[in-house]
Amino acid sequence: MNHSLHVEVAGQGPPLVLLHGWALHSGLWGRLPTSLARRHRVHAVDLPGHGRSAPLTPFTADAVVEALERRFAAEREPLTVVGWSLGGQLAMAWAFARPDRIARLVLVATTPRFVEGEDWNCAMARATLERFAAELEAGWRATVLRFLTLQMRGSEHGPSALAAMRRELFARGDPARSALREALALLATTDLRPRVGDLAPPALVVAGTRDTLVPVSACRWLAGAVPNGRLAAIEAAAHAPFLSHPEAFGGVLTAFLDER
């Protein structure tokens, strides 16, 4: 099976990789790739089975990292990786596997553990994620659209950002059903808390203060647990601050990327 990744490249400068969230594709980054391409060589990746990338079975963190390694094997400069939600967990997995390749991490609306547990209450209820998995089998399109709505819930500019996401969602065709199921299972079972202390690159953790999927408290924990981590909280933003609050997001991102 063809496991090649679809990657859109723009700009000149230090290499920067964008990894999107569950059920989406790199077109959902909005204007961010164009903005970053003024000073970076931006690689906007469609994750396996999403957008224009071929499926990868099983969809596991190790398998995705291996696919990313193949795609960027010729890249000589260390990479800055910007991961959003699921993409953030995959970015961390990549940094664990190849700390020499990753220069910096930007973890957007990302958590080391997406579901709550006895010692982890800053997360979504396990029943919520299980309901998504059940509904995915009954009607995946409606489930994905409802997931988008949850991402924007509470955001100051949520309606306009949600409308933009809905317009773009299926612009690159339907995601592979296997990728949806297996990536959702990855979200349900991953717990990176024991490992985040081993992350070597400087990391910016960006949170939306109104995010109901990844509470700001989870991002605060992550920023504190990463040795070279820091938190930037975007006021009144939800799960996609780069869409709802592009100026505020761009400001904190640019400041981090400009540091030497």
C-alpha positions as a LaTeX table, in Angstrom:
\begin{tabular}{lrrr}
\hline
Residue & $x$ (\AA) & $y$ (\AA) & $z$ (\AA) \\
\hline
Met1 & 0.00 & 0.00 & 0.00 \\
Asn2 & 1.21 & 3.54 & $-0.75$ \\
His3 & 2.02 & 5.23 & 2.54 \\
Ser4 & 3.21 & 8.50 & 1.02 \\
Leu5 & 2.24 & 11.73 & 2.74 \\
His6 & 0.75 & 14.69 & 0.91 \\
Val7 & 2.73 & 17.78 & 1.92 \\
Glu8 & 2.25 & 21.30 & 0.62 \\
Val9 & 5.43 & 23.39 & 0.72 \\
Ala10 & 5.66 & 27.18 & 0.59 \\
Gly11 & 8.18 & 29.87 & 1.42 \\
Gln12 & 11.90 & 30.04 & 2.07 \\
Gly13 & 13.84 & 29.90 & 5.31 \\
Pro14 & 14.14 & 27.55 & 8.29 \\
Pro15 & 11.94 & 24.46 & 7.89 \\
Leu16 & 8.65 & 24.35 & 9.79 \\
Val17 & 6.19 & 21.42 & 9.78 \\
Leu18 & 2.44 & 21.71 & 10.49 \\
Leu19 & 0.54 & 18.67 & 11.85 \\
His20 & $-3.25$ & 19.04 & 12.03 \\
Gly21 & $-5.89$ & 17.46 & 14.26 \\
Trp22 & $-8.23$ & 14.47 & 14.10 \\
Ala23 & $-10.48$ & 14.03 & 11.04 \\
Leu24 & $-9.14$ & 17.20 & 9.40 \\
His25 & $-6.40$ & 18.10 & 6.89 \\
Ser26 & $-3.78$ & 20.79 & 6.41 \\
Gly27 & $-6.23$ & 23.12 & 4.69 \\
Leu28 & $-7.85$ & 23.68 & 8.09 \\
Trp29 & $-4.87$ & 25.81 & 9.21 \\
Gly30 & $-6.48$ & 28.73 & 7.39 \\
Arg31 & $-4.11$ & 31.64 & 6.64 \\
Leu32 & $-1.40$ & 30.42 & 9.02 \\
Pro33 & 0.79 & 28.62 & 6.40 \\
Thr34 & 0.79 & 31.68 & 4.14 \\
Ser35 & 1.71 & 33.93 & 7.04 \\
Leu36 & 4.53 & 31.66 & 8.21 \\
Ala37 & 5.84 & 31.22 & 4.65 \\
Arg38 & 7.07 & 34.82 & 4.66 \\
Arg39 & 9.99 & 33.74 & 6.84 \\
His40 & 9.97 & 29.91 & 6.86 \\
Arg41 & 9.84 & 27.00 & 4.46 \\
Val42 & 6.47 & 25.65 & 5.57 \\
His43 & 5.55 & 21.98 & 5.14 \\
Ala44 & 1.80 & 21.54 & 5.70 \\
Val45 & 1.23 & 17.80 & 6.14 \\
Asp46 & $-1.95$ & 15.82 & 5.58 \\
Leu47 & $-1.75$ & 13.03 & 8.16 \\
Pro48 & $-2.18$ & 9.45 & 6.88 \\
Gly49 & $-5.74$ & 8.75 & 5.75 \\
His50 & $-6.62$ & 12.46 & 5.95 \\
Gly51 & $-6.89$ & 14.93 & 3.11 \\
Arg52 & $-4.82$ & 13.76 & 0.16 \\
Ser53 & $-2.57$ & 11.35 & 2.08 \\
Ala54 & $-2.91$ & 7.61 & 1.66 \\
Pro55 & $-4.17$ & 5.59 & 4.65 \\
Leu56 & $-1.73$ & 3.96 & 7.00 \\
Thr57 & $-2.93$ & 0.86 & 8.84 \\
Pro58 & $-2.71$ & 0.70 & 11.70 \\
Phe59 & $-2.72$ & 4.41 & 12.49 \\
Thr60 & $-0.38$ & 4.47 & 15.48 \\
Ala61 & 1.97 & 7.17 & 16.76 \\
Asp62 & 5.01 & 5.04 & 15.89 \\
Ala63 & 3.75 & 4.40 & 12.36 \\
Val64 & 2.99 & 8.08 & 11.73 \\
Val65 & 6.42 & 9.10 & 13.06 \\
Glu66 & 8.01 & 6.54 & 10.75 \\
Ala67 & 6.09 & 8.01 & 7.79 \\
Leu68 & 7.19 & 11.53 & 8.77 \\
Glu69 & 10.78 & 10.35 & 9.07 \\
Arg70 & 10.67 & 8.91 & 5.55 \\
Arg71 & 9.18 & 12.11 & 4.17 \\
Phe72 & 11.72 & 14.42 & 5.84 \\
Ala73 & 14.78 & 12.16 & 5.65 \\
Ala74 & 16.53 & 14.51 & 3.21 \\
Glu75 & 15.97 & 17.58 & 5.39 \\
Arg76 & 19.34 & 18.65 & 6.81 \\
Glu77 & 18.21 & 21.45 & 9.10 \\
Pro78 & 16.46 & 20.75 & 12.42 \\
Leu79 & 12.71 & 21.19 & 12.20 \\
Thr80 & 10.25 & 23.35 & 14.06 \\
Val81 & 7.06 & 21.29 & 14.42 \\
Val82 & 3.69 & 22.91 & 15.09 \\
Gly83 & 1.14 & 20.32 & 16.19 \\
Trp84 & $-2.53$ & 21.01 & 16.82 \\
Ser85 & $-4.57$ & 18.69 & 19.08 \\
Leu86 & $-3.84$ & 15.13 & 17.84 \\
Gly87 & $-1.04$ & 16.66 & 15.78 \\
Gly88 & 0.52 & 17.91 & 18.99 \\
Gln89 & 0.67 & 14.44 & 20.47 \\
Leu90 & 2.25 & 13.18 & 17.25 \\
Ala91 & 4.75 & 16.05 & 17.35 \\
Met92 & 5.77 & 15.00 & 20.86 \\
Ala93 & 6.08 & 11.37 & 19.75 \\
Trp94 & 8.35 & 12.52 & 16.91 \\
Ala95 & 10.50 & 14.51 & 19.35 \\
Phe96 & 10.79 & 11.47 & 21.64 \\
Ala97 & 11.92 & 9.32 & 18.71 \\
Arg98 & 14.26 & 11.86 & 17.07 \\
Pro99 & 15.31 & 14.59 & 19.48 \\
Asp100 & 18.19 & 15.45 & 17.14 \\
Arg101 & 15.76 & 16.32 & 14.32 \\
Ile102 & 13.31 & 18.55 & 16.22 \\
Ala103 & 14.60 & 22.02 & 17.08 \\
Arg104 & 11.41 & 23.44 & 18.58 \\
Leu105 & 7.86 & 22.38 & 19.35 \\
Val106 & 4.69 & 24.44 & 19.23 \\
Leu107 & 1.86 & 22.48 & 20.85 \\
Val108 & $-1.53$ & 24.02 & 20.09 \\
Ala109 & $-4.58$ & 22.96 & 22.11 \\
Thr110 & $-2.67$ & 19.80 & 22.95 \\
Thr111 & $-2.64$ & 17.66 & 26.06 \\
Pro112 & $-0.58$ & 14.67 & 27.16 \\
Arg113 & $-3.86$ & 12.83 & 27.85 \\
Phe114 & $-7.20$ & 13.61 & 26.21 \\
Val115 & $-9.45$ & 11.59 & 28.54 \\
Glu116 & $-9.96$ & 11.98 & 32.25 \\
Gly117 & $-8.74$ & 9.50 & 34.86 \\
Glu118 & $-8.53$ & 9.13 & 38.61 \\
Asp119 & $-5.52$ & 11.43 & 38.77 \\
Trp120 & $-6.32$ & 13.54 & 35.71 \\
Asn121 & $-9.50$ & 15.62 & 35.70 \\
Cys122 & $-8.44$ & 18.34 & 33.23 \\
Ala123 & $-9.73$ & 16.35 & 30.24 \\
Met124 & $-12.89$ & 15.24 & 28.48 \\
Ala125 & $-14.99$ & 12.48 & 29.97 \\
Arg126 & $-14.18$ & 9.01 & 28.63 \\
Ala127 & $-17.89$ & 8.52 & 27.92 \\
Thr128 & $-17.79$ & 11.49 & 25.54 \\
Leu129 & $-15.01$ & 9.99 & 23.46 \\
Glu130 & $-16.67$ & 6.56 & 23.53 \\
Arg131 & $-19.88$ & 8.15 & 22.27 \\
Phe132 & $-17.94$ & 9.71 & 19.40 \\
Ala133 & $-16.54$ & 6.27 & 18.52 \\
Ala134 & $-20.02$ & 4.71 & 18.52 \\
Glu135 & $-21.54$ & 7.52 & 16.48 \\
Leu136 & $-18.66$ & 7.33 & 14.02 \\
Glu137 & $-19.85$ & 3.90 & 12.92 \\
Ala138 & $-23.45$ & 5.08 & 12.53 \\
Gly139 & $-22.76$ & 8.31 & 10.63 \\
Trp140 & $-19.20$ & 9.55 & 10.40 \\
Arg141 & $-19.96$ & 12.83 & 8.60 \\
Ala142 & $-22.41$ & 14.00 & 11.25 \\
Thr143 & $-19.97$ & 12.94 & 13.97 \\
Val144 & $-17.08$ & 14.91 & 12.47 \\
Leu145 & $-19.28$ & 17.98 & 12.00 \\
Arg146 & $-20.38$ & 17.78 & 15.62 \\
Phe147 & $-16.75$ & 17.51 & 16.66 \\
Leu148 & $-16.04$ & 20.76 & 14.82 \\
Thr149 & $-18.87$ & 22.44 & 16.69 \\
Leu150 & $-17.40$ & 21.30 & 20.02 \\
Gln151 & $-14.03$ & 22.73 & 19.01 \\
Met152 & $-15.51$ & 26.20 & 18.61 \\
Arg153 & $-17.88$ & 26.13 & 21.58 \\
Gly154 & $-17.39$ & 29.19 & 23.78 \\
Ser155 & $-14.97$ & 30.95 & 21.45 \\
Glu156 & $-15.41$ & 34.70 & 21.14 \\
His157 & $-15.33$ & 34.44 & 17.33 \\
Gly158 & $-16.55$ & 30.86 & 17.15 \\
Pro159 & $-19.34$ & 31.16 & 14.55 \\
Ser160 & $-17.14$ & 32.68 & 11.84 \\
Ala161 & $-14.28$ & 30.27 & 12.53 \\
Leu162 & $-16.68$ & 27.31 & 12.52 \\
Ala163 & $-18.13$ & 28.41 & 9.19 \\
Ala164 & $-14.63$ & 28.54 & 7.71 \\
Met165 & $-13.85$ & 25.06 & 9.02 \\
Arg166 & $-17.09$ & 23.63 & 7.65 \\
Arg167 & $-16.37$ & 25.06 & 4.19 \\
Glu168 & $-12.92$ & 23.49 & 4.11 \\
Leu169 & $-13.62$ & 20.18 & 5.85 \\
Phe170 & $-14.36$ & 17.96 & 2.84 \\
Ala171 & $-12.48$ & 20.02 & 0.24 \\
Arg172 & $-9.87$ & 17.26 & $-0.11$ \\
Gly173 & $-12.25$ & 14.32 & $-0.18$ \\
Asp174 & $-13.39$ & 12.02 & 2.57 \\
Pro175 & $-10.97$ & 10.83 & 5.24 \\
Ala176 & $-10.36$ & 7.07 & 5.41 \\
Arg177 & $-12.76$ & 5.43 & 7.88 \\
Ser178 & $-9.92$ & 3.31 & 9.27 \\
Ala179 & $-7.89$ & 6.45 & 9.97 \\
Leu180 & $-10.83$ & 8.04 & 11.80 \\
Arg181 & $-11.39$ & 4.97 & 13.97 \\
Glu182 & $-7.75$ & 4.26 & 14.75 \\
Ala183 & $-6.77$ & 7.90 & 15.35 \\
Leu184 & $-9.72$ & 8.29 & 17.72 \\
Ala185 & $-8.59$ & 5.15 & 19.55 \\
Leu186 & $-5.12$ & 6.68 & 19.78 \\
Leu187 & $-6.59$ & 9.77 & 21.43 \\
Ala188 & $-8.52$ & 7.57 & 23.87 \\
Thr189 & $-5.52$ & 5.51 & 24.97 \\
Thr190 & $-2.49$ & 7.82 & 24.84 \\
Asp191 & $-0.99$ & 9.09 & 28.09 \\
Leu192 & 2.29 & 10.94 & 27.61 \\
Arg193 & 2.56 & 12.31 & 31.14 \\
Pro194 & 5.32 & 9.91 & 32.22 \\
Arg195 & 7.45 & 10.94 & 29.23 \\
Val196 & 7.05 & 14.68 & 28.71 \\
Gly197 & 9.90 & 15.39 & 31.12 \\
Asp198 & 12.20 & 13.85 & 28.50 \\
Leu199 & 11.29 & 16.34 & 25.78 \\
Ala200 & 14.48 & 18.15 & 24.87 \\
Pro201 & 13.37 & 20.93 & 22.47 \\
Pro202 & 12.06 & 24.28 & 23.70 \\
Ala203 & 8.27 & 24.07 & 23.59 \\
Leu204 & 5.54 & 26.69 & 23.36 \\
Val205 & 2.17 & 25.39 & 24.56 \\
Val206 & $-0.70$ & 27.50 & 23.20 \\
Ala207 & $-4.09$ & 27.22 & 24.89 \\
Gly208 & $-7.49$ & 28.77 & 24.38 \\
Thr209 & $-8.96$ & 29.91 & 27.69 \\
Arg210 & $-12.42$ & 28.71 & 26.59 \\
Asp211 & $-11.36$ & 25.36 & 25.12 \\
Thr212 & $-13.76$ & 22.64 & 26.29 \\
Leu213 & $-11.87$ & 19.76 & 24.65 \\
Val214 & $-8.41$ & 20.57 & 26.03 \\
Pro215 & $-8.82$ & 22.74 & 29.12 \\
Val216 & $-6.24$ & 25.43 & 29.74 \\
Ser217 & $-5.34$ & 23.63 & 32.97 \\
Ala218 & $-4.09$ & 20.65 & 30.92 \\
Cys219 & $-1.96$ & 22.96 & 28.77 \\
Arg220 & $-0.61$ & 24.65 & 31.90 \\
Trp221 & 0.39 & 21.26 & 33.30 \\
Leu222 & 2.10 & 20.33 & 30.04 \\
Ala223 & 4.01 & 23.61 & 29.81 \\
Gly224 & 5.22 & 23.12 & 33.37 \\
Ala225 & 6.24 & 19.49 & 32.86 \\
Val226 & 8.31 & 20.07 & 29.72 \\
Pro227 & 11.85 & 21.12 & 30.77 \\
Asn228 & 11.97 & 24.07 & 28.35 \\
Gly229 & 8.24 & 24.71 & 28.14 \\
Arg230 & 6.12 & 27.81 & 28.47 \\
Leu231 & 2.42 & 28.57 & 28.21 \\
Ala232 & 0.67 & 31.17 & 26.05 \\
Ala233 & $-3.07$ & 31.39 & 26.78 \\
Ile234 & $-5.21$ & 33.12 & 24.14 \\
Glu235 & $-8.07$ & 34.88 & 25.89 \\
Ala236 & $-11.61$ & 33.99 & 24.75 \\
Ala237 & $-10.31$ & 31.40 & 22.25 \\
Ala238 & $-11.42$ & 27.76 & 22.12 \\
His239 & $-9.79$ & 24.78 & 20.39 \\
Ala240 & $-8.54$ & 26.52 & 17.22 \\
Pro241 & $-7.02$ & 29.85 & 18.34 \\
Phe242 & $-5.13$ & 30.30 & 15.05 \\
Leu243 & $-8.52$ & 30.53 & 13.29 \\
Ser244 & $-10.59$ & 32.45 & 15.82 \\
His245 & $-7.82$ & 34.79 & 17.06 \\
Pro246 & $-5.18$ & 34.85 & 14.29 \\
Glu247 & $-3.50$ & 38.09 & 15.38 \\
Ala248 & $-3.07$ & 37.05 & 19.02 \\
Phe249 & $-1.93$ & 33.58 & 17.97 \\
Gly250 & 0.47 & 34.97 & 15.39 \\
Gly251 & 1.96 & 37.31 & 17.95 \\
Val252 & 2.88 & 34.62 & 20.49 \\
Leu253 & 4.05 & 32.24 & 17.78 \\
Thr254 & 6.27 & 34.82 & 16.08 \\
Ala255 & 7.82 & 35.86 & 19.39 \\
Phe256 & 8.72 & 32.23 & 20.12 \\
Leu257 & 10.08 & 31.54 & 16.65 \\
Asp258 & 12.21 & 34.70 & 16.68 \\
Glu259 & 14.06 & 33.71 & 19.85 \\
Arg260 & 17.63 & 32.58 & 19.46 \\
\hline
\end{tabular}
